[in-house]
Protein backbone atom coordinates (compact mmCIF):
# COMPACT_ATOMS: atom_id res chain seq x y z
CA UNK A 1 0.00 0.00 0.00
CA UNK A 2 1.44 3.36 -1.02
CA UNK A 3 0.56 6.67 0.66
CA UNK A 4 1.25 9.85 -1.28
CA UNK A 5 0.08 13.42 -1.68
CA UNK A 6 -2.91 13.71 -3.97
CA UNK A 7 -2.56 15.32 -7.38
CA UNK A 8 -5.09 17.17 -9.48
CA UNK A 9 -5.63 13.94 -11.44
CA UNK A 10 -6.87 12.27 -8.23
CA UNK A 11 -9.53 14.86 -7.39
CA UNK A 12 -12.34 13.43 -9.52
CA UNK A 13 -11.95 10.00 -7.95
CA UNK A 14 -11.71 11.43 -4.42
CA UNK A 15 -14.78 13.59 -5.06
CA UNK A 16 -16.87 10.69 -6.42
CA UNK A 17 -15.79 8.42 -3.58
CA UNK A 18 -16.38 11.05 -0.87
CA UNK A 19 -19.89 11.88 -2.06
CA UNK A 20 -20.94 8.24 -1.51
CA UNK A 21 -19.98 8.13 2.19
CA UNK A 22 -22.71 9.52 4.44
CA UNK A 23 -20.33 9.92 7.41
CA UNK A 24 -18.56 12.67 5.43
CA UNK A 25 -21.72 14.74 4.94
CA UNK A 26 -21.61 18.25 6.37
CA UNK A 27 -25.35 18.82 6.10
CA UNK A 28 -28.25 18.07 3.78
CA UNK A 29 -27.38 21.12 1.68
CA UNK A 30 -23.63 20.44 1.60
CA UNK A 31 -23.09 16.70 1.68
CA UNK A 32 -19.34 16.79 0.86
CA UNK A 33 -16.64 19.15 -0.34
CA UNK A 34 -17.05 20.74 -3.72
CA UNK A 35 -14.70 19.48 -6.42
CA UNK A 36 -13.21 23.00 -6.62
CA UNK A 37 -12.39 22.91 -2.88
CA UNK A 38 -10.50 19.66 -3.30
CA UNK A 39 -8.58 21.11 -6.24
CA UNK A 40 -7.61 24.13 -4.13
CA UNK A 41 -6.23 21.80 -1.44
CA UNK A 42 -3.66 20.44 -3.89
CA UNK A 43 -1.86 23.80 -4.14
CA UNK A 44 -2.70 25.15 -0.67
CA UNK A 45 0.34 24.92 1.61
CA UNK A 46 -1.98 24.74 4.63
CA UNK A 47 -3.91 21.71 3.35
CA UNK A 48 -2.81 18.10 3.31
CA UNK A 49 -4.64 15.80 0.92
CA UNK A 50 -3.26 12.27 0.96
CA UNK A 51 -4.32 9.18 -0.95
CA UNK A 52 -3.70 5.51 -0.28
CA UNK A 53 -3.36 3.41 -3.37
CA UNK A 54 -2.88 -0.17 -4.34
CA UNK A 55 -3.46 -0.15 -8.07
CA UNK A 56 -6.36 2.23 -7.39
CA UNK A 57 -7.14 4.83 -4.76
CA UNK A 58 -8.28 2.89 -1.71
CA UNK A 59 -8.67 5.81 0.69
CA UNK A 60 -7.92 9.47 1.31
CA UNK A 61 -7.30 11.93 4.11
CA UNK A 62 -7.84 15.70 4.14
CA UNK A 63 -6.42 17.90 6.87
CA UNK A 64 -6.07 21.64 7.27
CA UNK A 65 -3.30 23.41 9.13
CA UNK A 66 -4.29 26.39 11.24
CA UNK A 67 -1.51 28.69 12.37
CA UNK A 68 -1.68 31.16 15.21
CA UNK A 69 0.97 33.38 16.78
CA UNK A 70 1.68 30.77 19.45
CA UNK A 71 2.03 27.90 16.96
CA UNK A 72 -0.28 25.76 14.94
CA UNK A 73 -2.66 22.87 15.01
CA UNK A 74 -4.31 20.52 12.56
CA UNK A 75 -8.00 20.02 11.82
CA UNK A 76 -8.42 16.54 10.40
CA UNK A 77 -11.29 17.20 8.04
CA UNK A 78 -11.94 13.82 6.40
CA UNK A 79 -10.58 10.31 6.28
CA UNK A 80 -12.25 7.56 4.28
CA UNK A 81 -11.40 4.07 3.07
CA UNK A 82 -13.30 2.09 0.46
CA UNK A 83 -15.38 -0.65 2.07
CA UNK A 84 -13.46 -3.52 0.51
CA UNK A 85 -10.20 -2.17 2.00
CA UNK A 86 -11.45 -1.44 5.52
CA UNK A 87 -9.86 -3.36 8.37
CA UNK A 88 -6.58 -3.69 6.45
CA UNK A 89 -4.69 -0.82 8.08
CA UNK A 90 -5.26 1.77 5.33
CA UNK A 91 -6.47 4.46 7.75
CA UNK A 92 -3.55 3.68 10.08
CA UNK A 93 -1.11 4.30 7.21
CA UNK A 94 -2.85 7.54 6.20
CA UNK A 95 -2.76 8.82 9.79
CA UNK A 96 0.86 7.74 10.30
CA UNK A 97 1.82 9.70 7.19
CA UNK A 98 -0.15 12.74 8.38
CA UNK A 99 1.55 12.64 11.79
CA UNK A 100 4.95 12.49 10.09
CA UNK A 101 4.14 15.61 8.05
CA UNK A 102 2.84 17.40 11.16
CA UNK A 103 5.95 16.60 13.21
CA UNK A 104 8.15 18.08 10.47
CA UNK A 105 6.05 21.24 10.66
CA UNK A 106 6.29 21.22 14.48
CA UNK A 107 2.54 20.76 14.87
CA UNK A 108 1.67 18.55 17.83
CA UNK A 109 -2.11 18.88 18.13
CA UNK A 110 -4.78 17.31 15.92
CA UNK A 111 -8.50 17.85 16.24
CA UNK A 112 -11.36 16.00 14.56
CA UNK A 113 -15.10 16.63 14.57
CA UNK A 114 -17.34 13.60 14.55
CA UNK A 115 -21.07 13.23 14.32
CA UNK A 116 -22.40 11.92 17.60
CA UNK A 117 -24.82 9.48 15.90
CA UNK A 118 -22.12 7.63 13.93
CA UNK A 119 -21.09 5.09 16.58
CA UNK A 120 -18.60 3.31 14.28
CA UNK A 121 -16.87 6.60 13.55
CA UNK A 122 -16.69 7.47 17.23
CA UNK A 123 -15.26 4.04 18.05
CA UNK A 124 -12.69 4.45 15.24
CA UNK A 125 -11.40 7.74 16.63
CA UNK A 126 -11.25 6.37 20.16
CA UNK A 127 -9.24 3.41 18.85
CA UNK A 128 -6.88 5.90 17.18
CA UNK A 129 -6.16 7.57 20.52
CA UNK A 130 -8.50 10.55 20.22
CA UNK A 131 -10.56 11.50 23.23
CA UNK A 132 -13.70 13.54 23.64
CA UNK A 133 -13.21 17.05 24.94
CA UNK A 134 -16.33 19.13 24.27
CA UNK A 135 -19.68 18.63 22.57
CA UNK A 136 -20.92 21.13 20.02
CA UNK A 137 -24.09 21.64 18.06
CA UNK A 138 -23.58 22.24 14.35
CA UNK A 139 -25.87 25.15 13.49
CA UNK A 140 -26.46 26.59 10.06
CA UNK A 141 -28.61 29.15 8.29
CA UNK A 142 -28.96 30.67 4.89
CA UNK A 143 -27.96 34.27 4.24
Secondary structure, 3 states (H helix, E strand, C coil): CEEEECCHHHHHHHHHHHHCCHHHCCCCCCCCCCHHHHHHHHHCCCEEEEEEECCCEEEEEEEEEEEECCEEEEEEEEEEECHHHCCCCHHHHHHHHHHHHHHHCCCCCEEECCCCCCHHHHHHHHHCCCCCCCCCCCCCCCC
